[in-house]
Amino acid sequence: MTGWHAADDLVARYTDGSLPEPDAWSLEKHLESCGSCAARASHAARAGAAGPVLAHVRDAVLDTVLHTARNPLPAPSLPTPAVPTPSAPQAARAAGGRLGRIVWAAGPALRGAWTGAVLLVAVGALSLAYGGGSDSARPLLLAVAPVVPVAGVALSYGRHADPLYELVATSPSGGLRLLLTRTAAVLAVSVPLLTATGLLLPTVGPRLPQAPMAAAWLLPGLALTLATLALSGYTSCRTGSAVVGGGWLLALAAPVLASGGPGPTATGSGLTERLAQQLSLYFTGAPAQWGWAAGCALCALLLAARRTAYDRLETM
């Protein structure tokens, strides 16, 4: 039983065949778990034009069942088929097939170039730190990490990313439910990989301010991801991701560039120093983290309040 019930007009259109197919599929999914609406649909069908036909079919089925019960046919003696035991290669292929279906359902971002891009960010940061001996690897990684899941959300949902988008969007599992599932898959890939990369990076030199810890970006990244989902309910995934990701990068770059000037501070080390200071302002300390946590809560509440808007995401 669910907390929502179909309107009488919707049930009537379903039983007389005038309800569009996507809406009919959605209602059929609801009828599977709602006995009250199923009983109303059955009553409407019997009261409609198809009622006499359904009654005739029912009587014919009952007569056949009663006749079979009075005159049972002898059961044929059939050999018990041998159930083959799957070999190890067959079991491995079956497991691989299940894993492939899980990856396919997780979303286009995990099937395309996005995962490779996340790996490239991680390998690039490690190469910059250990291969190039640069102190800017940790600040740059922390600056980019919060928008990596945002980019994954942009590539996970919508007609631009999913060739089966029309079917997915009209299915009972579409909308916010599928969007959250695919967002969780994006976070499951990006969060462990980028956090582990941050832990492997060396600390900056003594001449530069210490950058925030490797896990300091997690709450900001979650807040930006939820803000993207909340904004997508008004626009689309791509637009919401572009606004949130661009806003974050602008909030970092504008103070860094504005505080610089001609002379030694305009060098690469000066930019790295100002970037580390700006990241510390955004990430370090209880007030900053509590602010990001409050942002997560507000965006989650907005998602819950506007959950029905995602049933029409990118179809309006």
C-alpha positions in Angstrom: 0.0 0.0 0.0 1.3 3.4 -0.9 0.3 6.9 0.3 -0.8 8.0 -3.1 -4.0 6.9 -4.9 -5.0 7.3 -8.5 -7.7 9.8 -9.4 -11.1 8.4 -10.6 -10.6 10.1 -14.0 -7.2 8.4 -14.3 -8.7 5.0 -13.5 -11.6 5.5 -15.9 -9.3 6.5 -18.8 -7.1 3.5 -18.0 -9.9 1.0 -18.1 -11.4 2.4 -21.4 -8.0 2.4 -23.1 -7.7 6.2 -23.6 -4.8 6.7 -21.2 -1.4 7.3 -23.0 1.0 4.4 -22.8 3.6 6.0 -20.5 0.9 7.0 -18.0 -0.7 3.5 -18.3 2.6 1.8 -17.5 3.1 4.0 -14.5 -0.4 3.3 -13.2 0.0 -0.5 -13.7 3.2 -0.3 -11.6 1.1 1.4 -8.9 -1.7 -1.1 -9.1 0.8 -3.9 -8.3 1.3 -2.6 -4.8 -2.0 -0.8 -4.1 -5.0 -3.1 -3.5 -7.4 -0.2 -3.1 -6.7 1.3 -6.5 -6.6 -2.2 -8.1 -10.1 -2.9 -6.8 -11.3 0.4 -8.1 -9.8 -0.3 -11.5 -11.4 -3.8 -11.6 -14.8 -2.3 -10.7 -14.5 0.3 -13.4 -13.6 -2.3 -16.0 -16.6 -4.4 -15.0 -18.9 -1.4 -15.1 -17.7 -0.3 -18.6 -18.3 -1.5 -22.1 -15.9 -4.4 -21.7 -17.8 -5.7 -18.6 -20.0 -8.2 -20.5 -17.1 -9.6 -22.4 -15.0 -9.9 -19.2 -17.9 -11.7 -17.5 -18.3 -14.1 -20.4 -14.6 -14.9 -20.4 -14.7 -15.4 -16.6 -17.6 -17.8 -16.9 -15.8 -19.8 -19.7 -12.7 -20.1 -17.6 -14.6 -21.3 -14.5 -16.5 -23.9 -16.6 -13.3 -25.2 -18.0 -11.7 -25.4 -14.5 -14.7 -27.2 -13.1 -14.9 -29.6 -16.0 -11.2 -30.4 -15.6 -11.6 -30.9 -11.8 -14.5 -33.4 -12.4 -12.7 -35.3 -15.2 -8.9 -35.0 -14.5 -6.6 -36.2 -17.3 -3.9 -38.8 -16.4 -0.6 -37.1 -15.8 1.9 -38.3 -18.4 5.0 -40.0 -17.1 7.9 -37.9 -18.1 11.6 -38.4 -17.3 13.1 -36.0 -14.8 15.4 -33.8 -16.8 19.0 -33.6 -15.5 19.9 -30.2 -14.3 23.4 -29.4 -15.6 25.8 -28.0 -13.1 27.4 -24.8 -14.5 31.1 -25.0 -15.0 33.5 -22.5 -13.5 33.9 -20.5 -16.8 30.1 -20.4 -17.2 29.7 -19.1 -13.6 32.3 -16.5 -14.3 30.6 -15.4 -17.4 27.3 -15.2 -15.6 28.8 -13.1 -12.8 30.4 -10.8 -15.4 27.1 -10.4 -17.1 25.4 -9.3 -13.8 28.3 -6.9 -13.2 27.9 -5.5 -16.7 24.1 -5.0 -16.1 24.8 -3.2 -12.8 27.3 -0.9 -14.5 24.9 -0.3 -17.4 22.1 0.6 -15.0 24.4 2.8 -12.9 24.4 5.4 -15.7 26.1 6.7 -18.8 28.8 8.5 -16.8 30.3 5.2 -15.6 30.2 3.8 -19.2 31.8 6.7 -20.9 34.8 8.9 -20.7 34.0 10.4 -17.3 35.6 7.6 -15.3 38.7 7.9 -17.4 38.7 11.7 -16.7 38.6 11.0 -13.0 41.5 8.7 -13.2 43.4 11.3 -15.3 42.9 13.9 -12.6 44.2 11.5 -10.0 47.2 10.4 -12.0 47.9 14.0 -13.1 48.0 15.2 -9.5 50.4 12.4 -8.5 52.6 13.0 -11.5 52.7 16.7 -10.8 53.7 16.1 -7.2 56.2 13.3 -7.5 57.3 13.6 -11.1 57.4 17.4 -11.4 58.2 18.2 -7.8 55.5 20.8 -7.7 53.9 22.1 -4.5 50.7 23.0 -6.3 49.4 19.5 -6.7 47.4 19.3 -3.5 45.8 22.8 -3.8 44.9 22.1 -7.5 43.4 18.7 -6.6 41.3 20.2 -3.8 40.1 23.0 -6.1 39.0 20.6 -8.8 37.7 17.7 -6.6 34.3 19.3 -5.6 33.3 19.8 -9.2 34.2 16.3 -10.4 31.0 14.7 -9.1 29.1 17.7 -10.5 30.5 16.9 -14.0 29.5 13.2 -13.5 25.9 14.2 -12.7 25.8 16.3 -16.0 26.8 13.1 -17.9 24.5 10.8 -16.1 21.0 11.9 -16.9 19.3 13.4 -19.9 18.7 12.9 -23.6 22.2 14.1 -24.4 23.7 11.3 -22.3 21.4 8.3 -22.5 20.2 6.9 -25.8 17.2 5.3 -24.0 16.3 8.5 -22.2 12.7 8.6 -23.4 12.0 5.1 -22.2 13.8 5.7 -18.9 12.1 9.0 -18.1 8.6 7.5 -18.6 9.2 4.4 -16.6 8.0 4.1 -12.9 11.7 4.1 -11.8 12.6 7.3 -13.7 12.7 10.8 -12.4 14.3 11.7 -9.1 14.7 8.0 -8.1 16.9 7.2 -11.1 18.8 10.5 -10.8 19.7 9.8 -7.2 20.8 6.3 -8.1 23.1 7.5 -10.8 24.4 10.3 -8.6 25.3 7.8 -5.9 27.2 5.7 -8.5 29.1 8.8 -9.5 30.0 9.6 -5.9 31.0 6.0 -5.3 33.7 6.3 -7.9 34.9 9.8 -7.4 35.0 10.1 -3.6 37.3 7.1 -2.8 39.6 7.7 -5.7 40.1 11.5 -5.2 40.4 11.1 -1.4 43.0 8.4 -1.7 44.9 10.5 -4.2 44.9 13.4 -1.7 46.2 11.2 1.0 49.1 10.1 -1.2 50.1 13.6 -2.1 53.0 15.2 -0.1 52.5 18.2 2.0 53.4 21.6 0.6 56.8 23.1 1.4 57.4 25.2 4.5 57.5 28.4 2.4 53.8 27.9 1.4 50.7 27.9 3.6 49.5 24.4 4.5 46.6 23.3 2.2 43.5 21.7 3.8 43.4 17.9 4.6 42.6 15.4 1.9 39.1 14.8 3.1 38.2 18.4 3.6 36.5 18.6 0.2 33.9 15.9 0.9 31.2 18.1 2.5 31.7 20.9 -0.1 31.6 18.3 -2.9 28.4 16.8 -1.5 26.9 20.2 -1.1 27.7 21.2 -4.7 26.4 17.9 -6.0 23.1 18.4 -4.1 22.9 22.0 -5.3 23.2 20.7 -8.9 20.4 18.2 -8.4 18.2 20.9 -6.8 18.9 23.3 -9.6 18.3 20.6 -12.2 14.6 20.5 -11.0 14.2 24.0 -12.5 16.4 23.6 -15.6 18.3 20.5 -16.7 21.3 18.5 -15.5 23.7 20.1 -17.9 22.5 23.6 -17.0 22.5 23.0 -13.3 26.0 21.4 -13.4 27.4 24.3 -15.5 26.0 26.9 -13.1 27.2 25.2 -10.0 30.6 24.1 -11.3 31.2 27.5 -12.9 30.2 29.3 -9.8 32.6 27.3 -7.6 35.5 27.8 -9.9 34.7 31.5 -10.2 34.5 31.8 -6.4 38.0 30.3 -6.2 39.6 32.1 -9.1 38.3 35.6 -8.6 39.8 36.2 -5.1 43.0 34.6 -6.2 43.5 36.7 -9.3 42.1 39.9 -7.6 44.7 39.7 -4.8 47.6 39.4 -7.2 49.5 42.1 -8.9 52.7 42.7 -10.8 56.0 41.5 -9.3 57.1 38.4 -7.6 53.7 37.5 -6.1 52.3 37.1 -9.7 54.5 34.0 -10.2 53.3 30.4 -10.1 54.3 30.0 -6.5 52.4 33.2 -5.6 49.2 31.9 -7.3 49.6 28.5 -5.5 50.0 30.4 -2.1 46.9 32.4 -2.7 44.9 29.3 -3.9 46.0 27.4 -0.7 44.9 30.4 1.4 41.5 30.6 -0.3 40.9 26.8 0.0 41.7 27.1 3.7 39.2 29.8 4.0 36.5 27.7 2.4 37.4 24.3 3.8 39.2 24.6 7.2 37.6 25.0 10.5 34.3 24.0 12.1 32.4 27.1 10.9 33.2 26.4 7.2 32.3 22.7 7.5 29.1 23.4 9.4 28.2 25.9 6.7 28.6 23.2 4.0 26.6 20.8 6.1 23.8 23.3 6.4 23.9 23.7 2.6 23.6 20.0 2.2 20.6 19.9 4.4 18.9 22.8 2.6 19.4 21.3 -0.8 18.1 17.9 0.4 15.0 19.6 1.7 14.5 21.4 -1.6 14.9 18.0 -3.4 12.2 16.4 -1.2 9.9 19.4 -1.6 10.1 19.4 -5.4 10.4 15.7 -6.0 7.5 15.6 -8.4 9.2 18.1 -10.7 11.8 15.5 -11.6 9.2 13.3 -13.3 9.2 15.9 -16.0 12.9 16.7 -16.0 14.1 17.8 -19.4 10.7 17.0 -20.9 8.9 20.4 -20.2 
